[in-house]
Each structure stands twice: as structure tokens, then as C-alpha cells.
């Protein structure tokens, strides 16, 4: 993997795939909430949609569902989603990773997070799902966090399970060293084997007078020299009016720093980051290859009318149930969404599509008449770009 690809993975894919939710998404309600982010790639001099993330929040403005969609040249298709849960202290305690199936979602993995009495994260566990094994959830990895006397993370220890899940082994170690003002001076990654750890990579940080990170340099450990001299990479951050407008990565080449890739950030009038342009240096010229566009909406706390605010997607139990011959199906949308409401039999065959249209946010009701059908159990399914919910109902003539 070349340095440009490493940069892309570090900057973007960690955010999308790893399940580590950015702090700004886990914060309490702000005036604006991120609703979706769409990635485009440049192919044959044309910009093409590739993936999109869609966010759903609870009443505390914490993300509860992050839906990852892919573009199939005509429409967005659900690829996977993350379902997040929280405890009574609003700590993020679990992320469930799911893949779509025709009647809903199938779990694939999960992260569990444990906190101490000071609400500090002390352990993160990763598991993968095996439908035909016992137990269903097999452990994959564990991260333990240790804090110093000032409540700052001092070490992160990453453990992995062996092939038969009988032994948990220390895999790597991350050490934090701080400046007197509390900013991070240095991070040291160590590779570990049989409880013995050796240096692997060092990151040194620099800051401006506002305490914003302006530069970090990564170097690999050279055992023969016993020094941090191998394969340096430098990350440079540029600010304007306290907003990060550029982040670039450079490598050391022929006694000088050479540009490899960069991100350019644009913001709206409210300071929300709306466009990220990814560029790489080719033949001494910056060339754009990807664009991430994000949209925002007002948070529930910024709405001051007397109406009931719908904060999440819900599909209610039909009423009456059992029914003959008609029943009411109610659902709620936190925002304007394209809605497909369908009826299926237990064999998965589509019986009728009740709705396939755009609906505003709020509460909605639809009546279903089953007078032409046989008695039995049927499924009703609510599908939007963000959620896919299926419930059962019983028709008795």
C-alpha cells in the first residue's frame, strides 16, 4: 500500500468503517445536526456517486443509526448500518453492525464500551456474529484504557484473541506523553508479543497559540540505530478564523518534504463543514479525486414551536390486530424521507405496496384493506433511506 492510500485510510475510512464515532456526533444538542454525507469519486473525468452515510438521532441529539448506502447508477441501496445505544449517563455503550436482508437486518459484529464511575471509557470490546455457533458472539479484540492523575488517557492496550478464542494476547500498546498545558506532545505505538513490547511508531505534535494542532510527524523505530528515523510522514493543518481549512500529508524525499495528498474543507455560514475535497499530488500539480459533501439540519432543541417533535423513525403495531378486513398502520418520521410501505406474505412475496413516495417529517397513518386475501399472518414493512422495519399482523375473516 502506497503512502497516498495510507493517508486516505487514515483520514477517511477509519471514520466510516472502524465504528469509532467522532466526538462531535456524540455531543449534546447543538444548533445543527449532521444528516448525511455523500462521497463522489472522479472516474473518466466524471464525478460519480459511490457511498452515502445517513444519520438518525435520539432526543439527546446522539446518533442512533448510521446507515451506509451505495449508489447503483439509479438509486441508493442499503449496504450496512451501525446501531448505537447509550446508558442513563448518555455514554455510548454499544455499536451493532448489521447487513440488510429482505425482512430486516442481520447482525455481523458489535462493539461494547465500558465506563468507570467517572464516566471515562475503560474498555472497548469487538465481537463478530456467527449464526450457527455457540456462543453466537465470538470475541475479536479488546482495548483497555488507563488514565493518569489528571484524567487524561495514559495508555491504550490492544488485545486480540487467538484462533480458538481461548487466550487473550497483548497485540499493541499506545503511550501518550503530554505537554505542561495538557496538549499531547508525543504518541508512541509499540508492537507486542508474549507481553514484550518494542517500539514501532512515534508521532510528535506541534500547536499554535490557540492550542490547535498545526503539525504532526510520524516516524518509525529503527532497531539497528535505536532511533526514530524511519520513513517519516508529516501532517500539516492550516486554519482560517479558527476553522480547519486544509490538512496535508508529506513524506521526506531527497532531503526535503514532498507533498503527497491533502484535504480541503469548506463551511457554510453557520460554521458547519459541508464539503471536503480530497486531492493528491501528480506531476507537481494538485488533482482532485474525491469529494465528500455533508448536509445539516436544525436540531430538535432549536425548534421553538408548540408542535410535537418526532425524533426517530418508528413503525407502530397495527390496530386493530387481529383485524377484519381493515387495519390502521401508523409510523413516524423525524425528517422528510422517501417512504416505501409494503405488505408481504410469510414466504416473502410482495402482496401490495401501500406507499412509495416522499413524506414530510411527523406522524402518518395508512389503512390496509385485506378483504381480497385469505386469513393468515402477514408482514408489513416500512423502508426509508435510513431504516428498514418489519412487523407482523394477523388477518381473521
Residue pairs with C-beta under 8 A, 6 or more apart in sequence:
1 9
3 233
3 249
3 251
3 260
4 260
4 261
4 280
7 249
7 260
7 261
8 261
8 278
11 247
11 263
11 278
12 278
12 292
14 20
15 22
16 51
16 53
16 68
19 82
19 95
19 97
19 111
19 126
21 63
21 66
21 84
21 92
21 95
24 34
25 34
25 55
25 62
25 63
26 62
26 63
26 92
27 61
28 60
28 61
28 90
29 60
29 61
29 299
29 300
29 301
29 302
30 61
30 299
31 270
31 298
31 299
31 301
31 302
32 270
32 272
32 296
32 297
32 298
32 299
32 302
33 55
33 57
33 61
33 296
33 297
33 298
33 299
34 55
34 272
34 294
34 295
34 296
35 54
35 55
35 295
35 296
35 297
35 335
36 52
36 53
36 54
36 55
36 294
36 295
37 52
37 53
37 292
37 293
37 294
37 295
38 49
38 51
38 52
38 292
38 293
38 294
39 49
39 50
39 51
39 52
39 290
39 291
39 292
40 47
40 48
40 49
40 50
40 290
40 291
40 292
40 293
41 47
41 48
41 50
41 289
41 290
42 48
42 288
42 289
42 290
47 291
48 71
49 71
50 70
50 71
51 68
51 69
51 70
51 71
51 79
52 68
52 69
52 70
52 71
52 76
53 66
53 67
53 68
53 69
54 65
54 66
54 67
54 69
54 385
54 386
55 63
55 65
55 66
55 67
56 63
56 64
56 65
56 66
56 67
56 312
56 313
56 334
56 386
56 387
57 63
57 64
57 299
57 311
57 312
57 334
58 64
58 86
58 311
58 312
59 300
59 311
60 86
60 90
61 299
61 300
61 301
62 84
62 86
62 90
62 92
63 84
64 83
64 84
64 85
64 312
65 81
65 82
65 83
65 84
65 313
65 386
65 387
66 81
66 82
66 84
67 78
67 80
67 81
67 385
67 386
67 387
68 78
68 79
68 80
68 81
68 82
69 76
69 77
69 78
69 79
69 385
70 76
70 77
70 79
71 77
76 385
78 100
78 385
78 388
79 99
79 100
80 97
80 98
80 99
80 100
80 108
81 97
81 98
81 100
81 105
82 95
82 96
82 97
82 98
83 95
83 96
83 98
84 92
84 94
84 95
84 96
85 92
85 93
85 94
85 96
86 92
86 93
87 93
87 115
89 115
89 119
91 113
91 115
91 119
91 121
92 113
93 112
93 113
93 114
93 115
94 110
94 111
94 112
94 113
95 110
95 111
96 107
96 109
96 110
97 107
97 108
97 109
97 110
97 111
98 105
98 106
98 107
98 108
99 105
99 106
99 108
100 106
100 388
102 348
103 344
103 348
103 379
103 381
103 390
104 388
104 389
104 390
105 388
106 129
106 131
107 129
108 128
108 129
109 126
109 127
109 128
109 129
109 140
110 126
110 127
110 129
110 137
111 124
111 125
111 126
111 127
112 124
112 125
112 127
113 121
113 123
113 124
113 125
114 121
114 122
114 123
114 124
114 125
115 121
115 122
116 122
118 151
120 145
120 147
120 151
121 145
122 144
122 145
123 142
123 143
123 144
123 145
124 142
124 143
124 145
125 139
125 141
125 142
125 143
126 139
126 140
126 141
126 142
127 137
127 138
127 139
127 140
128 137
128 138
128 140
129 136
129 137
129 138
130 136
130 137
130 138
138 161
138 165
139 161
139 165
139 168
140 160
140 161
141 158
141 159
141 160
141 161
141 171
142 158
142 159
142 160
142 168
143 156
143 157
143 158
143 159
144 156
144 157
144 159
145 153
145 155
145 156
146 153
146 154
146 155
146 157
147 153
147 154
148 154
148 178
150 182
152 176
152 178
152 182
153 176
154 175
154 176
155 173
155 174
155 175
155 176
156 173
156 174
157 170
157 172
157 173
157 174
158 170
158 171
158 172
158 173
158 174
159 168
159 169
159 170
159 171
160 168
160 169
160 171
161 167
161 168
161 169
162 168
162 169
169 194
170 192
170 195
170 197
171 191
171 192
172 189
172 190
172 191
172 192
172 197
172 200
173 189
173 190
173 192
173 197
174 187
174 188
174 189
174 190
175 187
175 188
175 190
176 184
176 186
176 187
177 184
177 185
177 186
177 187
177 188
178 184
178 185
179 185
181 211
183 205
183 207
183 211
183 213
184 205
185 204
185 205
186 202
186 203
186 204
186 205
187 202
187 203
187 205
188 199
188 201
188 202
188 203
189 199
189 200
189 201
189 202
190 197
190 198
190 199
190 200
191 197
191 198
191 200
192 198
198 221
198 223
199 221
199 228
200 220
200 221
201 218
201 219
201 220
201 221
202 218
202 219
202 220
202 221
202 228
203 216
203 217
203 218
204 216
204 217
204 219
205 213
205 215
205 216
206 213
206 214
206 215
206 216
207 213
207 214
208 214
208 239
210 239
210 242
212 237
212 239
212 242
212 244
213 237
214 236
214 237
214 238
214 239
215 234
215 235
215 236
215 237
216 234
216 235
217 232
217 233
217 234
217 235
218 232
218 233
218 234
218 235
219 228
219 229
219 230
219 231
219 232
220 228
220 229
220 230
220 231
221 227
221 228
221 230
222 228
222 229
222 230
231 251
231 252
232 251
232 252
233 249
233 250
233 251
234 249
234 250
234 251
234 252
234 257
235 247
235 248
235 249
235 250
236 246
236 247
236 248
236 249
236 250
237 244
237 246
237 247
238 244
238 245
238 246
238 247
238 248
239 245
243 265
243 267
243 271
244 265
245 264
245 265
246 262
246 263
246 264
246 265
247 262
247 263
247 265
248 259
248 260
248 261
248 262
248 263
249 260
249 261
249 262
250 257
250 258
250 259
250 260
251 257
251 258
251 260
252 258
258 281
259 281
259 286
260 280
260 281
261 278
261 279
261 280
261 281
262 278
262 279
262 286
263 276
263 277
263 278
263 279
264 276
264 277
264 279
265 273
265 275
265 276
266 273
266 274
266 275
266 276
266 277
267 273
267 274
268 274
268 296
270 296
272 294
272 296
273 294
274 293
274 294
274 295
274 296
275 291
275 292
275 293
275 294
276 291
276 292
276 294
277 288
277 290
277 291
278 288
278 289
278 290
278 291
278 292
279 286
279 287
279 288
279 289
280 286
280 287
280 289
281 287
297 335
300 309
300 311
303 309
308 363
310 332
310 333
310 334
310 361
310 362
310 363
311 334
312 332
312 334
313 331
313 332
313 333
313 334
313 337
313 382
313 384
313 386
313 387
313 389
314 331
314 332
315 329
315 331
315 380
315 382
315 389
315 391
316 329
316 330
316 331
316 332
317 391
318 327
318 328
318 329
318 368
318 380
318 391
318 393
319 327
319 328
319 330
320 327
321 327
321 393
321 394
322 393
322 394
322 395
322 396
323 370
323 393
323 394
323 395
323 396
324 370
324 395
324 396
324 397
325 369
325 370
325 371
325 395
325 397
326 367
326 368
326 369
326 370
326 371
327 367
327 368
327 370
327 393
328 365
328 366
328 367
328 368
329 341
329 354
329 365
329 366
329 367
329 368
329 380
330 363
330 364
330 365
330 366
331 339
331 341
331 363
331 364
331 366
331 382
332 362
332 363
332 364
333 339
333 359
333 360
333 361
333 362
333 364
333 384
334 361
335 361
336 358
336 359
336 360
336 361
337 358
337 359
337 361
337 384
337 385
337 386
338 357
338 358
338 359
338 384
338 385
339 355
339 356
339 357
339 358
339 359
339 364
339 382
339 383
339 384
340 353
340 355
340 356
340 381
340 382
340 383
340 384
341 353
341 354
341 355
341 356
341 366
341 380
341 381
341 382
341 383
342 350
342 351
342 352
342 353
342 354
342 380
342 381
342 383
343 350
343 351
343 352
343 353
343 354
343 368
343 378
343 379
343 380
343 381
344 350
344 351
344 378
344 379
344 380
344 381
345 351
345 376
345 378
345 379
346 376
346 377
346 378
346 379
351 373
351 378
352 368
354 366
354 368
355 366
368 380
370 378
370 395
373 395
374 397
375 395
375 396
375 397
376 394
376 395
377 392
377 393
377 394
377 395
378 392
378 393
378 394
378 395
379 390
379 391
379 392
379 393
380 390
380 391
380 392
380 393
381 388
381 389
381 390
381 391
382 388
382 389
382 390
383 389
